[in-house]
Amino acid sequence: MTTPPSPADTDHTIEHAVDAFSQLRDYFEGAIVVDSQTRITWIDTRYRQLLKLDPAFDPLGLHVEEIIPHSLLRRVVETGQPILLDIMNFDDRQFVVCRIPLKDDDGTVQGAVGFVFYDNVNYLAPILEKFEHLQRQLSRAQAALTRERKTKYSLSSFVGFSDTVKELKSVVRRFALRDGAALILGETGTGKELLAHAMHQQSDRADGPFVAVNVAAIPESLLEAEFFGVAPGAFTGADRKARPGKFELAHSGTLFLDEIGDMPAALQAKLLRALQEGEFEPLGSNTVKKVDVRIIAATSQDLEDRVADKSFRADLYYRIAVLTVHVPPLRARLDDIAPLCDALLEQTPRGAKQHGWIITPDAVEALQGHDWPGNVRELRNVLERAAALATSETLDGTVVRRAMPRRVGTSPPPHAQPDLAATKAGAERQAIVDALAASNGQKTAAAASLGISRSQFYEKLRRHSIDG
Ligand SMILES: Nc1ncnc2c1ncn2[C@@H]1O[C@H](COP(=O)(O)OP(=O)(O)OP(=O)(O)O)[C@@H](O)[C@H]1O
C-alpha cells in the first residue's frame, strides 16, 4: 500500500516545478499550477493579466474552475494524463493551452500545470484561425437549425374567438400534455399544421425539435429513407454516407406527419412498429435504433373510409386516433372571419408609405357569404388578391367581391331569375355544406344526418364541386 504524500512532499514537488517553469517563461505567456485537489497554488502575473484578474484579487487556494470555467486541469489531475495541445475558450477569446500532470518520485499525481500560449505563437496562428472559422460556421449552423426546428406558431397564432375555436383550443391544450400520438382532422387550409406546431409548443417536448414531413409530397420510393434514414454504404456511388431520417431528427421532440392518409402500406407497417416499440431500422442496416418521438399526424381525407376500403391499416389508425382533434371548416365559424381578416392583413405585404390595411364591415359581410372550400388558406389568398387590386389601403366590399372566386352556388348574378332546377341545386348544395359543417367535416356523420348513403353523399360532393 502506498502512503499518501505528506503536505511537505507536495509542496516540494510543486516548488520544484514552479522554479523550472520560471526559467521557461519566454516560451509561454502564462502558467498556473494546481495541487491534487485542483486548488490554485501558483499563477504567474501574465496569466492573471490575460484572465483580466484584479491585481488586488488573490486566487490562491481557489478551485481552478472558479477563475477559469473551462479548465481541464481537474481531468489531468484525476487521470494523470497530459493534454498536450488544446484550445480553450475564455470569454470571447481562445487560448492555446498545454496541461501536464505533476508527479512525485513514486509517480503519484501531486497536481498539474497549465501553460497558455496566446499572441506570441505565430506558428499556431493558422490552426487558431481555422478553429475560430470552423467554430463560427458551426455556431451559425446550429443557430439556424435550432431556429428551423423550433415551432413557428403557438396556440395564440391560431386566430378565432368563436365557441368552436375556444373548444378546439382547449382540446389541443389537453392533448398537448398527453404524450401519445395525436391525429388532426380537417379540410384543407383549416390550420392543421399550425395546430400541430401549437400542440408541440404546449407540450413537455417544446424544447425538443419539431420536424414536419408531408407524406404526399415525397415520391413513394424515397419515403422510407426520408423517414428512417440510410445506413452507411446502403447505396453505391455518391450516397454511401449514413443519413439520418426524420424520425431520428425528431428525437426527444415531435414528428408531424402531414397527409398521413397518403402513406403507402409498407411504410404504414414500419411506422406502426416505430410507434409501438420506439425503434426502427435505417435503410440498409440490420441494427435497430431507439428513438423517443411523439407523432402528430394530420389529414384532410376521411381515414375511417380508408380503413374501410383497407387502404389504411386499422391497427395504425386506432393507434393514432386515440387523441383526435377535429378542426372545423371556416364556413362553420363565420364569426371568426373578421378577426382572421385583421390577423391575415397584418401579414399581407404593403407599400413602403402605407400604414396598414383596413377592411370595411361590408367587405367582411361579403366574405361571410362565401363557403370557403379552401378555408383560411383561401381567405388569405383572397385578401392578398384584394390588396393587390385595391387603389388605397381600404379594402371595401367592391374590391373584396372582385377578389373572390366565382363558384357554382355562390350568389347569383344580379337581375338573373334562377330557374327551379338551379334553386333546387343551390338548396341541396347548402344542405350538404351545412351538414358537413355541423359534423366537423366528418362525411359519414354528414351523410347520416341528411339521411342518404355515403356513396350518394360522395356523388353529391362531386356534382356540387364541394371540396370535402
Ligand atoms: N386559425 C388560423 N389563424 C391564423 N392563420 C391560420 C388559421 N388557420 C389557418 N391559418 C393559415 O392558413 C394557412 C393554411 O394553414 P395550414 O397549412 O396549417 O392548414 P392545413 O390544414 O395544414 O392545410 P393542408 O391540409 O392543405 O396541409 C397558413 O398560412 C396558416 O397560417
The ligand as an ORCA input file, in Angstrom:
! r2SCAN-3c Opt
* xyz 0 1
  N     -56.986     29.908    -37.308
  C     -55.997     30.433    -38.042
  N     -55.416     31.588    -37.683
  C     -54.446     32.146    -38.437
  N     -53.970     31.605    -39.569
  C     -54.482     30.437    -39.951
  C     -55.515     29.783    -39.199
  N     -55.808     28.636    -39.826
  C     -55.015     28.563    -40.896
  N     -54.226     29.642    -40.999
  C     -53.279     29.939    -42.077
  O     -53.774     29.310    -43.245
  C     -52.768     28.667    -43.991
  C     -53.010     27.170    -44.051
  O     -52.836     26.595    -42.756
  P     -52.225     25.128    -42.524
  O     -51.150     24.854    -43.517
  O     -51.931     24.988    -41.092
  O     -53.514     24.281    -42.944
  P     -53.653     22.718    -43.126
  O     -54.977     22.362    -42.567
  O     -52.464     22.022    -42.559
  O     -53.678     22.605    -44.699
  P     -53.411     21.295    -45.645
  O     -54.398     20.233    -45.241
  O     -53.698     21.817    -47.013
  O     -51.990     20.911    -45.402
  C     -51.476     29.030    -43.282
  O     -50.979     30.180    -43.893
  C     -51.901     29.307    -41.858
  O     -51.025     30.177    -41.215
*
